[in-house]
Structure formats: C-alpha cells, structure tokens
Amino acid sequence: MNNIPGKTLTIEEAQGIATEALLQLSRDPEQIGRFLAFSGIGPEMIREAAGEPGFLAGVLEFYMMDEALLLAFCENAGIRPTMIAAARYALTGGPDAYA
C-alpha cells in the first residue's frame, strides 16, 4: 500500500483497502455480526452487496465509528488511520458526490 503524503488514492486502491477491511471483519464473528446489524443485510447477501456502489464505503464508515477496531485494522494492514477516511472519500466520489 502506498503511503505517499499528498498522493490521492485511486478508486482501485480505495477498493483494496475496503476489501481488506471487510475480510478482516469476516474473521471476527462478533464484529461481522455488528457490521451485518449496522448494514441491515444478512450473511448470505455480502457477496452481492459488495458489488453495490457505496457498500465498501459503508465498510469503512463502520470502522470509522469504532476507534479501537479502526486502529487494530490499520496496524494489521500497515496503513495510517487517515487512509481509511481517504479511501472512503475516494469511494464516495469525492467532492462532486456532495454537491
């Protein structure tokens, strides 16, 4: 993962971060249960939902709501916590998505 200051994440890099975050969640039954309750989907729907725009951004939002979870993921993934916010921003379309 590139950690170059001032570099904007590509959509592909952001998707990679979010996908890794989802994989880490799936390894922890308690956390994946919390995430499923947060997202309102069932376990059988994860693969389908992962292809929906916004789902991966929702995964990152879930991490951003829980500092301990966020920091543990970032340590395991070898990325800065600010990369989660940057990836979410990239996945939501940047400033044009909020206009």
C-alpha positions as CSV (number, residue, x, y, z in Angstrom):
1,M,0.0,0.0,0.0
2,N,1.4,3.4,-0.9
3,N,1.6,5.8,1.9
4,I,2.9,8.8,-0.1
5,P,2.0,12.1,1.6
6,G,-0.2,14.2,-0.7
7,K,-1.0,11.4,-3.0
8,T,-4.7,10.9,-3.9
9,L,-6.0,7.3,-3.6
10,T,-7.3,5.8,-6.8
11,I,-10.6,4.0,-6.7
12,E,-8.8,0.7,-7.1
13,E,-6.6,1.4,-4.1
14,A,-9.6,2.5,-2.0
15,Q,-11.5,-0.6,-3.0
16,G,-8.5,-2.7,-2.0
17,I,-8.4,-1.1,1.5
18,A,-12.1,-1.6,1.9
19,T,-12.0,-5.2,0.7
20,E,-9.2,-6.0,3.1
21,A,-11.2,-4.3,5.9
22,L,-14.2,-6.5,5.0
23,L,-12.0,-9.6,5.1
24,Q,-10.7,-8.7,8.5
25,L,-14.3,-8.2,9.7
26,S,-15.2,-11.6,8.4
27,R,-12.6,-13.3,10.5
28,D,-14.2,-12.0,13.7
29,P,-17.7,-13.4,14.4
30,E,-18.6,-10.6,16.9
31,Q,-17.5,-7.8,14.6
32,I,-19.1,-9.2,11.4
33,G,-22.3,-9.6,13.4
34,R,-22.1,-6.0,14.4
35,F,-21.4,-5.0,10.8
36,L,-24.3,-7.0,9.5
37,A,-26.7,-5.4,12.0
38,F,-25.3,-2.0,11.1
39,S,-25.7,-2.6,7.4
40,G,-29.0,-4.3,7.6
41,I,-28.0,-7.3,5.4
42,G,-27.8,-11.0,6.1
43,P,-24.6,-13.0,5.8
44,E,-25.8,-14.6,2.6
45,M,-26.1,-11.2,0.9
46,I,-22.5,-10.0,1.5
47,R,-21.1,-11.1,-1.9
48,E,-24.0,-9.4,-3.8
49,A,-23.9,-6.3,-1.6
50,A,-20.1,-5.9,-2.1
51,G,-20.7,-5.1,-5.8
52,E,-23.1,-2.3,-4.9
53,P,-21.8,1.3,-5.0
54,G,-21.4,2.5,-1.5
55,F,-21.2,-0.8,0.2
56,L,-17.4,-0.7,0.5
57,A,-17.7,2.9,1.7
58,G,-20.1,1.6,4.3
59,V,-17.5,-0.9,5.5
60,L,-15.0,1.9,6.0
61,E,-17.7,4.0,7.8
62,F,-18.2,1.1,10.2
63,Y,-14.5,1.1,11.1
64,M,-14.6,4.9,11.5
65,M,-17.3,4.5,14.1
66,D,-15.1,2.4,16.4
67,E,-11.6,3.7,17.1
68,A,-10.3,0.5,18.6
69,L,-11.4,-1.5,15.6
70,L,-10.0,1.1,13.2
71,L,-6.6,1.2,14.9
72,A,-6.4,-2.6,15.0
73,F,-7.2,-2.9,11.3
74,C,-4.7,-0.2,10.4
75,E,-2.0,-1.9,12.4
76,N,-2.7,-5.2,10.8
77,A,-2.9,-3.7,7.3
78,G,0.2,-1.5,7.8
79,I,-1.6,1.8,6.9
80,R,-2.3,5.1,8.6
81,P,-5.7,5.6,10.1
82,T,-6.2,8.6,7.8
83,M,-6.1,6.3,4.9
84,I,-9.5,4.9,5.9
85,A,-11.0,8.3,5.6
86,A,-9.2,9.0,2.3
87,A,-10.4,5.6,0.9
88,R,-14.0,6.3,1.9
89,Y,-13.7,9.7,0.3
90,A,-12.5,8.1,-2.9
91,L,-15.2,5.5,-2.9
92,T,-18.0,8.1,-2.5
93,G,-16.9,10.1,-5.5
94,G,-15.1,13.0,-3.8
95,P,-16.5,16.5,-3.5
96,D,-18.8,16.1,-6.5
97,A,-20.8,13.5,-4.6
98,Y,-21.8,16.1,-2.0
99,A,-22.7,18.9,-4.4
